[in-house]
């Protein structure tokens, strides 16, 4: 298969629907195993932090949610580019599908961050660069959801959402690097790909498992919701009718 053929197939809802089903089960099982292992390890067996004591354990759910909330928006940004440049139908389906999950992860990250902030900072909320830019991310998710509902013509709604998704990408590096260039109470990244973790392995390994687990959960959720979106939008095509008649949809 040539790259050109693969590129065209990736834009085909029918082809994507046919190949995606097994991956839902793979990613779902991986998410379950990783999240159960990482959460139990982090909440029960990881040693207590010498400064934050047991309150630091909320990190094991807060950090993965915050990371995936940003990654989900990046996925939408790239989908927006594909839609605006190549007019891929599947790209708009991805845009519509990711919004609910990304929105829920952002809300979860903000809530768990507030719970963590109370014993650490003495306040539920501070208007520093990291928390404020995460709140902006939530407003962007709300905006994408409302924009699609407000525009009656699907094609116009798709283009408007794509533009907002692409423009909103500027907030992602602001979130990531806000703790480096701005005065903030928020701690720096728990671990990065370019530096060794500052925590001992028995503390950062369960965090890594939970991060991978939430990414797998995101993948499984994206694929399952995207398959439903494909069936909804392609319901008038012959291949969907054949699937319904055969009972394999």
Beta strands, then each sheet from edge to edge (+ up, - down):
end
